[in-house]
């Protein structure tokens, strides 16, 4: 199957899941994850109709955006998503190249991003959309602010709220929502539980009036995006289902 055929299949599954949830498919943003694929793959996906692309590594995002814009120009309509963990020494690359950042978990990174965005003049309309990454599963190998006991833990809620308020107050950053990853190879009910609890956490955060608009939810990948849609995902991050597996 080529990219267009795979994409059609994914879109059909998105529509089916959205219908089950009583939602509109148009309310769900498909972020095509092109990590390790060359710029030519991004161009082929663009021709197939994709406009949102996600990269795990900051240097790959920077290089790929430059290569793609050399062909398509800077007004192609592409939204570039940085979706992976970020080291502070690479924060400038994300500030220079990303439209949306999905994996904020440290205040140091937030401040470095803001400083660079101010330097670049990226304020207000050009601000960097930010998802705060939260760990709802409690797995030690997963990144994100610990929120596995947020319903009972005032400390966990406080730490998340502090990060949300920091983003709200730093110039160049725009509150977007929460991002999470569900456990792998577990029962479906456990995956849905992580996604539903993340949605409820987002609703709690929205109730904190000074924290900004955190209404978006980045959750769901190739193996679980339909479950994420059922639980309210607004952004799903899909790679293998569109591009196949690398040899």
Secondary structure as the mmCIF struct_conf table of DSSP 4:
data_model
#
loop_
_struct_conf.conf_type_id
_struct_conf.id
_struct_conf.beg_label_comp_id
_struct_conf.beg_label_asym_id
_struct_conf.beg_label_seq_id
_struct_conf.end_label_comp_id
_struct_conf.end_label_asym_id
_struct_conf.end_label_seq_id
HELX_RH_AL_P HELX_RH_AL_P1 UNK A 3 UNK A 20
TURN_TY1_P TURN_TY1_P1 UNK A 21 UNK A 22
HELX_RH_3T_P HELX_RH_3T_P1 UNK A 25 UNK A 27
BEND BEND1 UNK A 28 UNK A 28
STRN STRN1 UNK A 29 UNK A 33
TURN_TY1_P TURN_TY1_P2 UNK A 35 UNK A 36
BEND BEND2 UNK A 37 UNK A 37
HELX_RH_AL_P HELX_RH_AL_P2 UNK A 39 UNK A 47
TURN_TY1_P TURN_TY1_P3 UNK A 48 UNK A 49
STRN STRN2 UNK A 52 UNK A 55
BEND BEND3 UNK A 56 UNK A 57
HELX_RH_AL_P HELX_RH_AL_P3 UNK A 58 UNK A 72
TURN_TY1_P TURN_TY1_P4 UNK A 74 UNK A 75
BEND BEND4 UNK A 76 UNK A 76
STRN STRN3 UNK A 79 UNK A 82
BEND BEND5 UNK A 84 UNK A 84
HELX_RH_3T_P HELX_RH_3T_P2 UNK A 88 UNK A 90
HELX_RH_AL_P HELX_RH_AL_P4 UNK A 91 UNK A 97
BEND BEND6 UNK A 99 UNK A 99
STRN STRN4 UNK A 100 UNK A 104
HELX_RH_AL_P HELX_RH_AL_P5 UNK A 107 UNK A 120
TURN_TY1_P TURN_TY1_P5 UNK A 121 UNK A 121
HELX_RH_3T_P HELX_RH_3T_P3 UNK A 124 UNK A 126
HELX_LH_PP_P HELX_LH_PP_P1 UNK A 127 UNK A 127
STRN STRN5 UNK A 128 UNK A 135
BEND BEND7 UNK A 137 UNK A 137
TURN_TY1_P TURN_TY1_P6 UNK A 140 UNK A 141
BEND BEND8 UNK A 142 UNK A 142
BEND BEND9 UNK A 144 UNK A 144
STRN STRN6 UNK A 145 UNK A 146
TURN_TY1_P TURN_TY1_P7 UNK A 148 UNK A 152
HELX_RH_AL_P HELX_RH_AL_P6 UNK A 154 UNK A 169
BEND BEND10 UNK A 170 UNK A 170
TURN_TY1_P TURN_TY1_P8 UNK A 171 UNK A 172
STRN STRN7 UNK A 173 UNK A 179
HELX_LH_PP_P HELX_LH_PP_P2 UNK A 182 UNK A 183
BEND BEND11 UNK A 184 UNK A 186
HELX_RH_AL_P HELX_RH_AL_P7 UNK A 188 UNK A 207
BEND BEND12 UNK A 208 UNK A 208
HELX_RH_3T_P HELX_RH_3T_P4 UNK A 209 UNK A 211
STRN STRN8 UNK A 216 UNK A 218
TURN_TY1_P TURN_TY1_P9 UNK A 222 UNK A 224
HELX_RH_AL_P HELX_RH_AL_P8 UNK A 225 UNK A 230
TURN_TY1_P TURN_TY1_P10 UNK A 231 UNK A 232
BEND BEND13 UNK A 234 UNK A 234
STRN STRN9 UNK A 235 UNK A 238
BEND BEND14 UNK A 239 UNK A 239
HELX_RH_AL_P HELX_RH_AL_P9 UNK A 240 UNK A 243
#
